[in-house]
């Protein structure tokens, strides 16, 4: 006989209603595959929604219902969501949420409250939409020492960069198209400035390394400075530009950051296009593996949420509320990388010599130099650098900007 699991859904917009629809269509499949029968006892929202399911405007009716085993929080945001989740955990309910902001900002507290009440808080859908990544890290890869996780975790920015790469659009054109297609919000700040990816980077780092990660310590740089020129120059040397979230252990410290990067066309991430996500995991002994799929959308996110609901109902599933340890997080100036630097300089003899001299003084090694088109009396220099400490690069660029022959430093992008 199937195990009965009754759930309550709080927040019945795009995500909450998608959970209900997928459960309606796949209920028999889920029962056949898992031996668990999931039914919706009650749904809640701040406004009346059109649904045949039992409905309430008061979340407390969901939290207090003794028949509800699992509460799905799908309202998004921080403060109201936190209040609801804490109330559910303290009422002895398991909680499943796709809320990346809530988890990134309050993971340690929520895990602690869940442990206290012997229930689970699961958040597979908070990173990568329908891509399974949190549970594989916790379970499937539990025998491995993970060293690094990085990837494309924001579909909006990947769609924009894809349009710039494949259709030759400028950033503003690609952003406008993303809004028209529904891939970007009316206010896309969280996506294009990298904040959304920073939440996800913090979550991945916390899960992979069982570390306390304050999302504010995640270095965050968006894609607003990326131009069609950068896209074209990168393509010319065998690279594409992607917004990456990176989390890795480096000499006992955590390196967690979000920024655009030049990715070799030969790397699997280079072919991840449009609004898709992909997360690359490196570890011993598994080696290198990649998780790829739809990173957003109602149905893919609903699939991840339902996977967590099944986890809550599986009697063989161990409650996973690990205690997080404190690991020092590196400042961006402490990291080392290769770099792409684009400058606008005077088109006359001696310019490269002056720039090279400063790089040499600051212990920055040049890999290659390419002079691009000349406009009037100015030329574009694209310089690729060998691996160097960021603090050295910043010191060099600070001095280079003061040179009379340098009009401006147009962009600096890390090379992965």
N, C-alpha and C positions, 0 to 999 in steps of 0.2 A: 504494500500500500504506500502511495506517495506521501512524503512528508509535506504537511501544509504550512505555508509561509504567508502570512498576511502583512501587507505593507500599507503605509500611508505616504502620500506624495504631497509635499508642501512646496508650492510653486508650480502652477499648471500652465506655463507658457510653452515655448518651443521645446524645451528639454523634457519637462514633466509630462506634457501631452504625448511626446514621442515615446516615453517609457510605457505609458498606458497603451499606446497603439501597438508597439512591438510585443508587449505581453499578450494583447488580444490575439494577434496573428500567430505568435509562436508558443503559446502556452503549452500546447500538446507536445511540441518538439522539445521544449525545455524539460517537461516532465519525463518524456521518454529517455532523454539524454542524461538526466541528473537524478531522477527519482524525487524531484521536488516540484510541488504544485504551488505556484505563486499567484495569489489573488490580491486585488486592490480593495482594501476595506474602506478607504476614505481619501478624498483629495481636498486640497485647501489652496486658496489664493486670496489675494487682497481684493480682487474684483470677481464678480460672478462669471464663471466660464460655462460655455455650452458643453455639457457632458451628461451622459446617462448615469455616471458613477455617483455614489453618495458624496455630497459636496458641502464644504463649510468655509466660512470666511475667517474662522478662528483657529489658528494653528494649535491652540491648547487642546482642542477636541481631538486632534490627531495624536498628540503626545500623550494625552491621558487615557486613550482608549486601551483597555487591558488586552484586547484581542490583537492589536497591532504589534508585530515582532520587529519590523524594520521601518525606519523613517527615512525617506528619500528627500533630502534638502535640495531644491532646485530653484531657489529664488535668486541666487547669485549675490554679489556684494559682500560686505563685511559685517557691519554691526547687527542688523536684524538677523542675518543668517547665523551669526555666532550665538545669539540669544536662543534661537530655535534649536540649534544643534546641542548646546549645553543642556537645555531643558530636556531634550530627548534622551541624551546619555544618562542624565541624572534620574530619569524615569525608568531606566533599565532597558532602553531600546537600542538596538544596533542602529547605526547611522551610515548611510551611503550618500556621498556628495560628489558632484563634479566641480565644486567651487574652488578654483585654484587660488584665488585671492585669500579666501578664508584659511585654507590649508597652509599656504606659504607664510602667512602672518601669525598663525596661532597653532601650528602643528603640535608643538610640545605640550601646551596646555590641554588641547583636545585629547591627545593620547593619554595624558595623565588622568583626566576625568574618565575616559573610557576604561582604563585599567582599574580605577577605583570601583567602578560599577560592573566590572566583569562583562563588558560588552565590547563590540568592535566599532571603530570608525574606519571606513574604507573609502578610498578616493581614486580608484583606477582611472576614472574619466577626467580627472583634473589635469592630466598631461597626455597629449596625443589623441584626444577624442576616443575613437574606437580602437586605437592601437593598444594591444596589451603590453604594458611595460612595467607597471608597479609590481604586480603579482609575479611576473617572471623574474624580476630582480630579487624579490623576497623568497621565492620558492624554487623556481626552475634553475636559477643561477646561484642558489645558496651554497653550493659546494665550491664556488669560485672566489678568488680574490679579485674583486673588481678594481681596475686602475683608473678607468676613464669612461665617461659617458658624454657624448656630444651629438648635436643634430639640429634638424629643422623642426621647431616645435610651434611655429606660428604660421598658419595657412595664409593669412592676409598678406604678410610681407613676402612670403614665397611666391604668391600669385603676382604681386607687383613686380618683383625682381624677374620673374619668368617673362612677363610682358615686356619689360625693358630689354631682356636678353633676346627673346625670340621675335618680337614685333618691332624692336627698335624704338620703343616709346621712351619719352622722358618721364621722370618720377611723377610729376603732377598728372600727366595723361594716364599713366597706369593706375594711380590712386583713384582717379575719377571713374575709370572702368571698373575697378574693384568694388566701388560703391554701387555702381549701376547693376553689377552682377550679384550684389548681396554678400560679397566676400569681405567687405569692410563696413564698419559701423559709420553712421553719420558723423560721429566724432571718433576718428581712428587713432587718437593719440596713444592709447595704451598699446596698440599694435605697432605702429610705425616708429615709436620712440623706444620700443623694446621692453616696456614694463610687463606686458603679458608673458613674454618669453622669460623674463627675470623671475617671475613667480614660479614658472615651471622648472627653471634651472635650480631654484632653491629647493623645490620638492624632490627633484631627482637626486640632488646631492644629499639631502637628508635621508632618503630611502636607501640609496646605494651605500652610503658610508655611515649610516646611523648617527648622523651629526646634527648638532643644533646649528641651523643656518638662518640667520636673520636676513630676509630678502633685501633689506637695505644695504647689506654688505656685498651684494652681488653687483659687480661692475656692469653698467648698462649703457649701451650705445645703440641707437636705432639706425634706420636706413635713410633718413631724410637728406643726408649729405651725399648719397650715392647718385652719380649722374650717369647719363648715357655714355659720356666719355670714359668713365671708369669701367663700365660694362664692356665697351668696345676694346679698351686697352687690355683688360683682363682676358678677353676672348682671343686677342691676338697673340698672347703668350701661353695659351692653353689652360686658362682658368675660367671659372664662373664665380659670381659673387652670391653668397647666401648669408642670411642672418642665422648665426649659430648660437645655441645655448651650450655651454661647456662646463663640465664638472669633473675634476680629477684630483687625485691625491698626488702631491709633489713634495717629496722630502718631509713628510709628516704634516704638511699643511694642505689646506683645501684651496684649490684654485677654481673659483666659480665666477663665470662671467657670461655676458651676452653682447655680441657685437657682429657687424658684418665681417666676412672673411673671404679671401680668395681660396677657392677649393679647386684642386686639380680636376680637369675634365675626366681623368681616369678613375677618380674616386666615386664610389657608388652614390654618394650624396649629390654629386653634380647632376645626375639625371632625374632627381626628384623635382617635379615641376608642378605648376599651377598651385592649388591650395592643399596639396598633399604634405604630410609630415613624414619624417624619417628620423629614427634615433639609433645611433651607432654605439655599441657597447664593446669595450675592450677589457679583457681580464685573463687571469690564469686559473684554470687551464682551458677555458672555452675558446680563447683566441678572440677574433673579431666577428661580431654578428650585428645584423641590422634589422630593426623593426620598422615596417613601412606601411602606410595606409592613410585613410581619411582621418585628418586631424581635428575635424570639427563637423558640425551638422547634427541635427536632431537624432536621426537613426543611429549613426555610428556611436554617438555619445550614450544613447540609450542602451546600446549593446554592452558597453563597458559598465554602466550602472547595474544592469541586470546580472552581469557576471559577478559583481560584488554582492548583490542580493543573494545569489546562489551560494557564494562563499559564506555568508552569514548563516545560511540555513543548512549547510553541510555539517553533519555531526562529527565528521572526521577532520574538519577544518580547525586548526589551532588559532586561538585568538591572537591577533598580531598587533600589539600596541607597544612596540619596543621603546625602551628608554634611550634617549638621545644623549650622546656624549659631546663635550665641547672640544672642537678642533679649531685651531687658529686659521682664519681665512686670509689668504694673501691679498695684499693691496695690488692694484693693477700695475703700479710702478715696479713691483717685485717680479713680475712675470717676464719671460723671455719668449721671443717669437721672431719669425721672419716678417718683413714688412714690404708693402708697396707704398711708394711715396710719389705723389704727383704735384709738381711745382710749375708756376708760371714765372719765367726768368727772362732777363734781357737777352736778345739774340746777338751776342758778340763774344769775341774770344776771351778766354780766361774764366768764364762763369763756372764751368764744371770743375776747374781746378780749385776755385775758391770754396765751392761746396764740398768737394772731396777732402780738402784740407781740414775743414771743421769736423767732418765725419771721422777722419783719422784721429784728430785730437780727442774726440769723445769716445774712441774705441768702438766705432761703428763701421762695419766692413761692407763695402758695396759688392753686390753680386753681378748686377747688370744695369746698364743705362741705355735708355732709348729716347732720342729727341724726336718729338712728334711735330705736328704742323706749326708753321710760323704765321702769326697774325700781326701784321704791322712790324713793330720792332721787338715783339715778344715771342718766345717759343715755349712749348710745353715739354718739360722733362719728366720722364717716368723712370724712377729709380727703384730697383729691387735690392733689398738688403739681406745679408746673411743673418742668421739667428743672433739676436742681441737683446740685452736687458732693456726693458721699456724705459727705465730711468735714464739710460745712456742716450736712447733715441730722442727722448723729450728734451734733454739738455742740448743735443746737437741741433734739433729743429728750432729751439729757442734762439740759438746763435745764428742759424741760417736765415731766419726771418729778418734779422737785423742787417743783412747784407744789402747794399744799395742795388745790386744786380738782381735781387729776388723780389718780384712784385708781391707774390703770395704763395703760401702752401695750400694747395687746393684740397688735397685729401691724403689721409694716412689710413691704410687698411692692412690688417694682419693677414698673413698667409698661413693657411693650415695645410 
